[in-house]
């Protein structure tokens, strides 16, 4: 994520000394980050919005996990 940030920032600064820089790559990065956070929030709200049995909550929370996870990871979601 940090690499993408710096890449977008660097791309947006090309031509700065000549006054021809283009902020669009950085703006797209920021909007993409906001959209990803919103989707993550929406997924988390969906888990608690409907009162699901504990087993189903664990299934849904673990559905998008990659690799190992523990009880604390499930509680956080």
C-alpha positions as protocol buffer text, in pm:
chain_id: "A"
residue {
  index: 1
  type: UNK
  ca { x: 0 y: 0 z: 0 }
}
residue {
  index: 2
  type: UNK
  ca { x: 279 y: 238 z: 90 }
}
residue {
  index: 3
  type: UNK
  ca { x: 448 y: 170 z: -245 }
}
residue {
  index: 4
  type: UNK
  ca { x: 126 y: 252 z: -432 }
}
residue {
  index: 5
  type: UNK
  ca { x: 98 y: 577 z: -238 }
}
residue {
  index: 6
  type: UNK
  ca { x: 450 y: 686 z: -326 }
}
residue {
  index: 7
  type: UNK
  ca { x: 409 y: 577 z: -690 }
}
residue {
  index: 8
  type: UNK
  ca { x: 90 y: 784 z: -726 }
}
residue {
  index: 9
  type: UNK
  ca { x: 252 y: 1080 z: -553 }
}
residue {
  index: 10
  type: UNK
  ca { x: 560 y: 1062 z: -776 }
}
residue {
  index: 11
  type: UNK
  ca { x: 351 y: 1030 z: -1090 }
}
residue {
  index: 12
  type: UNK
  ca { x: 145 y: 1333 z: -989 }
}
residue {
  index: 13
  type: UNK
  ca { x: 456 y: 1546 z: -940 }
}
residue {
  index: 14
  type: UNK
  ca { x: 603 y: 1490 z: -1287 }
}
residue {
  index: 15
  type: UNK
  ca { x: 632 y: 1830 z: -1452 }
}
residue {
  index: 16
  type: UNK
  ca { x: 599 y: 2022 z: -1125 }
}
residue {
  index: 17
  type: UNK
  ca { x: 886 y: 2257 z: -1206 }
}
residue {
  index: 18
  type: UNK
  ca { x: 728 y: 2344 z: -1538 }
}
residue {
  index: 19
  type: UNK
  ca { x: 379 y: 2384 z: -1392 }
}
residue {
  index: 20
  type: UNK
  ca { x: 246 y: 2087 z: -1590 }
}
residue {
  index: 21
  type: UNK
  ca { x: 198 y: 1839 z: -1305 }
}
residue {
  index: 22
  type: UNK
  ca { x: -114 y: 1622 z: -1304 }
}
residue {
  index: 23
  type: UNK
  ca { x: -284 y: 1548 z: -971 }
}
residue {
  index: 24
  type: UNK
  ca { x: -520 y: 1287 z: -1121 }
}
residue {
  index: 25
  type: UNK
  ca { x: -308 y: 978 z: -1034 }
}
residue {
  index: 26
  type: UNK
  ca { x: -288 y: 1082 z: -669 }
}
residue {
  index: 27
  type: UNK
  ca { x: -658 y: 1171 z: -655 }
}
residue {
  index: 28
  type: UNK
  ca { x: -744 y: 830 z: -804 }
}
residue {
  index: 29
  type: UNK
  ca { x: -526 y: 665 z: -539 }
}
residue {
  index: 30
  type: UNK
  ca { x: -702 y: 855 z: -260 }
}
residue {
  index: 31
  type: UNK
  ca { x: -1049 y: 780 z: -396 }
}
residue {
  index: 32
  type: UNK
  ca { x: -958 y: 412 z: -436 }
}
residue {
  index: 33
  type: UNK
  ca { x: -841 y: 403 z: -74 }
}
residue {
  index: 34
  type: UNK
  ca { x: -1165 y: 565 z: 45 }
}
residue {
  index: 35
  type: UNK
  ca { x: -1372 y: 323 z: -163 }
}
residue {
  index: 36
  type: UNK
  ca { x: -1183 y: 22 z: -22 }
}
residue {
  index: 37
  type: UNK
  ca { x: -1237 y: 149 z: 334 }
}
residue {
  index: 38
  type: UNK
  ca { x: -1607 y: 203 z: 265 }
}
residue {
  index: 39
  type: UNK
  ca { x: -1645 y: -150 z: 125 }
}
residue {
  index: 40
  type: UNK
  ca { x: -1464 y: -295 z: 427 }
}
residue {
  index: 41
  type: UNK
  ca { x: -1692 y: -96 z: 659 }
}
residue {
  index: 42
  type: UNK
  ca { x: -1998 y: -214 z: 467 }
}
residue {
  index: 43
  type: UNK
  ca { x: -1886 y: -578 z: 502 }
}
residue {
  index: 44
  type: UNK
  ca { x: -1832 y: -535 z: 876 }
}
residue {
  index: 45
  type: UNK
  ca { x: -2171 y: -370 z: 927 }
}
residue {
  index: 46
  type: UNK
  ca { x: -2339 y: -650 z: 733 }
}
residue {
  index: 47
  type: UNK
  ca { x: -2188 y: -901 z: 977 }
}
residue {
  index: 48
  type: UNK
  ca { x: -2340 y: -737 z: 1283 }
}
residue {
  index: 49
  type: UNK
  ca { x: -2649 y: -578 z: 1129 }
}
residue {
  index: 50
  type: UNK
  ca { x: -2832 y: -906 z: 1106 }
}
residue {
  index: 51
  type: UNK
  ca { x: -2824 y: -1119 z: 1417 }
}
residue {
  index: 52
  type: UNK
  ca { x: -2662 y: -1432 z: 1280 }
}
residue {
  index: 53
  type: UNK
  ca { x: -2567 y: -1742 z: 1473 }
}
residue {
  index: 54
  type: UNK
  ca { x: -2206 y: -1734 z: 1594 }
}
residue {
  index: 55
  type: UNK
  ca { x: -2098 y: -2008 z: 1354 }
}
residue {
  index: 56
  type: UNK
  ca { x: -2234 y: -1815 z: 1055 }
}
residue {
  index: 57
  type: UNK
  ca { x: -2060 y: -1496 z: 1171 }
}
residue {
  index: 58
  type: UNK
  ca { x: -1730 y: -1685 z: 1187 }
}
residue {
  index: 59
  type: UNK
  ca { x: -1788 y: -1832 z: 840 }
}
residue {
  index: 60
  type: UNK
  ca { x: -1858 y: -1491 z: 688 }
}
residue {
  index: 61
  type: UNK
  ca { x: -1571 y: -1320 z: 868 }
}
residue {
  index: 62
  type: UNK
  ca { x: -1324 y: -1590 z: 761 }
}
residue {
  index: 63
  type: UNK
  ca { x: -1451 y: -1599 z: 401 }
}
residue {
  index: 64
  type: UNK
  ca { x: -1236 y: -1300 z: 299 }
}
residue {
  index: 65
  type: UNK
  ca { x: -932 y: -1385 z: 512 }
}
residue {
  index: 66
  type: UNK
  ca { x: -617 y: -1506 z: 346 }
}
residue {
  index: 67
  type: UNK
  ca { x: -379 y: -1717 z: 548 }
}
residue {
  index: 68
  type: UNK
  ca { x: -402 y: -1787 z: 917 }
}
residue {
  index: 69
  type: UNK
  ca { x: -636 y: -1609 z: 1156 }
}
residue {
  index: 70
  type: UNK
  ca { x: -739 y: -1645 z: 1518 }
}
residue {
  index: 71
  type: UNK
  ca { x: -1032 y: -1566 z: 1747 }
}
residue {
  index: 72
  type: UNK
  ca { x: -914 y: -1208 z: 1794 }
}
residue {
  index: 73
  type: UNK
  ca { x: -926 y: -1151 z: 1417 }
}
residue {
  index: 74
  type: UNK
  ca { x: -1289 y: -1271 z: 1414 }
}
residue {
  index: 75
  type: UNK
  ca { x: -1378 y: -1052 z: 1716 }
}
residue {
  index: 76
  type: UNK
  ca { x: -1231 y: -748 z: 1543 }
}
residue {
  index: 77
  type: UNK
  ca { x: -1459 y: -803 z: 1246 }
}
